[in-house]
């Protein structure tokens, strides 16, 4: 038995059947191979069938690549499942199925792939989400050393959260900011740090979304580009200004040490288990309380305003601790760390 | 303006917005940016919303990589859109939306990416399928030279084709076999050939599926692994034997010349615009006639039988032109050509 991935594992024939059985299908109980009354990886075909679907369908896709692919707190497998679950949840939808598409290079260590896929499948098991279909390809060694995992999530909701933030909304983050990005930066730069990834599924938020069906105007999972990207996108889409208070942003000391050494801005660093919410002012205290009950560490960090000068529309402003103000730009330039 | 992809294009910020606008969003009319009454790339969020969906949902995903990424008849962009449309159609479903996830290496020529995405979008336009969401990542040059395009298709049907082939079924192919695979092999081996890819959407088959709702027991798009993989999978899943007649398989002369030089078997070569159908004997002549009316070149190549000796279940047998018989194995070993 080889201990590395061979080109033959991607032939769409015997070896592909064997490796998928060994690394994926055998790890899943039958009820997680399809949706109820649907058809999934229990019966291979061109696609999966989701039956008895009622409500609005939400679909999200994400291609995951990360270097290194194992890190304190998880792996690219944990990230791939979690990232897509969170994308579905942040639309206000309950995840009902996932598909995965794995592209791996010839020579990739089989044990590593086994661990990565076990991590992915464990997240699906914990969240009771069936894996209904997928793809598996092997690329020649000279064309791609490494692994790309694409995941597709399907969710159902009666009431999607469409991120239309409104004047006087309060901006809430559900936990510490910048942890995953700072961890990967520390690993890529060889900086000693005691960080562990915040990678975590945000499914508990569905209870909150259900309890406050009209008060949550924006919900986003600020991964690549961090909260800087999320807030700028919201300001652009809504034609409003967003003002945040630097001193209220919960940035852990370990993140600060990494960003001080590297010069990175914690607000552009990826988070993998934190949500940013834009909620109606009148309900914000109750929402914070419910978030605490659900086990989050919510902080109110700012608000949405209609600027007096229309030139300031679509801007995100950070009020600094010393009393000044600066523009928080949409992230630009190279991605550092390389979390693509 | 740079003429190559930069890491910054994948930052999830300003440069990503700019390149997606330039290469994708600006090429799509508004009505192809979302489903009717849904939310798609017209309003960026964590996921897309498909509203007013009635029927059974079909989902398929496929990661496309091919070397070279331009070839006579199309590009990886043509393949990515076509492959996923065909996967949905072969489930008996009408494609209603697509998502794309592009992973490209730093330094990739921008003009090439532009052409590839124009090819992909043209297929969506021709078939009136909205692109509702996606992802775009750039990998450092040292970790992946090249491009991987993952596509996700969503379809709707009342009557999915679940590929349960039955005794006495007739096996039909809708066109010449082995063309795409032979073309890519000729390019990779530097063999002179006048082949053009058969890449083509099979959406016209939906009319046939609608007209024969109970007579079509299997429908598959034999890409990677060719018709050898499809027929073996059917034999395994149904516990039947499949017998095909070598002389009835439509293999073009140009494909034969490539396979004679390379030693490849045309039956394991990928097809990108051909379907294999398993249909009830009583309806097979009518189905062939309707396929001809739809512009296909159908050939009846074999049948599904219950073998006298149960040991022969799950086998695919080829009756050769000289009167012998051989087992057609599930493809095994390295993928040649490297169509992953």
Contacts between the chains, C-beta under 8 A, distances in Angstrom:
chain1	res1	chain2	res2	distance
A	6	B	334	7.6
A	7	B	334	4.7
A	7	B	335	5.8
A	7	B	338	7.4
A	8	B	332	7.1
A	8	B	333	5.2
A	8	B	334	5.1
A	8	B	335	7.2
A	10	B	335	5.8
A	10	B	340	5.1
A	11	B	224	7.4
A	11	B	225	6.5
A	11	B	331	5.4
A	11	B	332	6.8
A	11	B	333	6.7
A	11	B	334	6.9
A	11	B	335	4.6
A	12	B	223	7.6
A	12	B	224	3.6
A	12	B	225	3.4
A	12	B	229	5.4
A	12	B	331	6.5
A	12	B	335	7.4
A	13	B	225	5.0
A	13	B	228	7.5
A	13	B	229	5.4
A	13	B	232	7.7
A	13	B	268	7.6
A	13	B	330	4.8
A	13	B	331	3.1
A	13	B	332	5.4
A	14	B	329	7.7
A	14	B	330	4.6
A	14	B	331	6.9
A	14	B	332	4.3
A	15	B	332	6.3
A	15	B	333	7.7
A	16	B	225	8.0
A	17	B	330	7.4
A	38	B	56	8.0
A	39	B	160	7.2
A	39	B	162	6.0
A	43	B	162	7.0
A	43	B	163	7.7
A	43	B	237	6.9
A	44	B	233	6.3
A	44	B	237	7.4
A	45	B	90	8.0
A	45	B	91	6.6
A	45	B	162	6.6
A	45	B	163	5.1
A	45	B	220	7.6
A	46	B	60	5.8
A	46	B	86	7.5
A	46	B	87	4.1
A	46	B	88	7.5
A	46	B	90	4.4
A	46	B	91	5.5
A	46	B	220	6.3
A	46	B	221	5.9
A	47	B	58	4.9
A	47	B	59	5.8
A	47	B	60	3.3
A	47	B	87	5.1
A	47	B	88	6.0
A	47	B	90	7.8
A	47	B	91	4.7
A	47	B	93	7.5
A	47	B	153	7.2
A	47	B	155	7.3
A	48	B	58	7.0
A	48	B	59	5.2
A	48	B	60	7.2
A	49	B	56	5.6
A	49	B	57	7.3
A	49	B	58	5.5
A	49	B	91	6.8
A	49	B	160	4.8
A	49	B	162	7.4
A	50	B	56	6.9
A	50	B	57	4.3
A	50	B	58	7.6
A	50	B	59	6.6
A	51	B	56	5.2
A	53	B	53	7.1
A	53	B	56	7.4
A	53	B	57	5.3
A	56	B	38	8.0
A	56	B	49	5.6
A	56	B	50	6.9
A	56	B	51	5.2
A	56	B	53	7.4
A	57	B	49	7.3
A	57	B	50	4.3
A	57	B	53	5.3
A	57	B	57	6.5
A	57	B	154	7.5
A	58	B	47	4.9
A	58	B	48	7.0
A	58	B	49	5.5
A	58	B	50	7.6
A	59	B	47	5.8
A	59	B	48	5.2
A	59	B	50	6.6
A	59	B	97	7.2
A	59	B	99	6.2
A	59	B	132	6.9
A	59	B	133	6.4
A	59	B	152	7.0
A	59	B	154	6.2
A	60	B	46	5.9
A	60	B	47	3.3
A	60	B	48	7.2
A	60	B	99	8.0
A	60	B	133	6.6
A	61	B	61	7.8
A	61	B	99	4.6
A	61	B	100	7.9
A	61	B	101	5.0
A	61	B	133	6.4
A	61	B	134	6.3
A	61	B	135	5.8
A	61	B	150	7.0
A	61	B	152	5.2
A	62	B	101	6.9
A	62	B	135	5.1
A	63	B	101	4.4
A	63	B	102	7.7
A	63	B	103	5.1
A	63	B	135	5.1
A	63	B	137	5.3
A	63	B	148	7.6
A	63	B	150	6.1
A	65	B	103	6.6
A	65	B	137	6.2
A	65	B	139	5.8
A	65	B	143	7.7
A	67	B	140	8.0
A	67	B	143	6.7
A	86	B	46	7.5
A	87	B	46	4.1
A	87	B	47	5.1
A	88	B	46	7.5
A	88	B	47	6.0
A	90	B	45	8.0
A	90	B	46	4.4
A	90	B	47	7.7
A	91	B	45	6.6
A	91	B	46	5.5
A	91	B	47	4.7
A	91	B	49	6.8
A	93	B	47	7.5
A	97	B	59	7.2
A	99	B	59	6.2
A	99	B	60	7.9
A	99	B	61	4.6
A	99	B	152	7.4
A	100	B	61	7.9
A	101	B	61	5.0
A	101	B	62	6.9
A	101	B	63	4.4
A	101	B	150	5.3
A	102	B	63	7.7
A	103	B	63	5.0
A	103	B	65	6.7
A	103	B	148	5.4
A	103	B	340	7.5
A	132	B	59	6.9
A	133	B	59	6.4
A	133	B	60	6.6
A	133	B	61	6.4
A	134	B	61	6.4
A	135	B	61	5.8
A	135	B	62	5.1
A	135	B	63	5.1
A	135	B	150	7.9
A	137	B	63	5.3
A	137	B	65	6.3
A	137	B	340	4.2
A	138	B	335	7.5
A	138	B	340	5.9
A	139	B	65	5.8
A	139	B	146	7.9
A	139	B	340	5.5
A	140	B	67	8.0
A	140	B	338	5.8
A	143	B	65	7.8
A	143	B	67	6.8
A	143	B	144	7.5
A	143	B	145	6.3
A	143	B	146	5.3
A	144	B	143	7.5
A	144	B	144	4.4
A	144	B	145	7.5
A	144	B	146	6.5
A	144	B	148	7.7
A	145	B	143	6.3
A	145	B	144	7.6
A	146	B	139	8.0
A	146	B	143	5.3
A	146	B	144	6.6
A	148	B	63	7.6
A	148	B	103	5.4
A	148	B	144	7.7
A	148	B	148	5.8
A	150	B	61	7.0
A	150	B	63	6.1
A	150	B	101	5.3
A	150	B	135	7.9
A	150	B	150	4.2
A	152	B	59	6.9
A	152	B	61	5.2
A	152	B	99	7.4
A	152	B	152	4.9
A	153	B	47	7.2
A	154	B	57	7.5
A	154	B	59	6.2
A	155	B	47	7.3
A	160	B	39	7.2
A	160	B	49	4.8
A	162	B	39	6.0
A	162	B	43	7.0
A	162	B	45	6.6
A	162	B	49	7.4
A	163	B	43	7.7
A	163	B	45	5.1
A	220	B	45	7.6
A	220	B	46	6.3
A	221	B	46	5.9
A	223	B	12	7.6
A	224	B	11	7.4
A	224	B	12	3.6
A	225	B	11	6.5
A	225	B	12	3.4
A	225	B	13	5.0
A	225	B	16	8.0
A	228	B	13	7.5
A	229	B	12	5.4
A	229	B	13	5.4
A	232	B	13	7.7
A	233	B	44	6.3
A	237	B	43	6.9
A	237	B	44	7.4
A	268	B	13	7.6
A	329	B	14	7.7
A	330	B	13	4.8
A	330	B	14	4.6
A	330	B	17	7.3
A	331	B	11	5.4
A	331	B	12	6.5
A	331	B	13	3.1
A	331	B	14	6.8
A	332	B	8	7.1
A	332	B	11	6.8
A	332	B	13	5.4
A	332	B	14	4.3
A	332	B	15	6.4
A	333	B	8	5.2
A	333	B	11	6.7
A	333	B	15	7.7
A	334	B	6	7.6
A	334	B	7	4.7
A	334	B	8	5.2
A	334	B	11	6.9
A	335	B	7	5.8
A	335	B	8	7.2
A	335	B	10	5.8
A	335	B	11	4.5
A	335	B	12	7.4
A	335	B	138	7.5
A	338	B	7	7.4
A	338	B	139	8.0
A	338	B	140	5.8
A	340	B	10	5.1
A	340	B	103	7.5
A	340	B	137	4.2
A	340	B	138	5.9
A	340	B	139	5.5
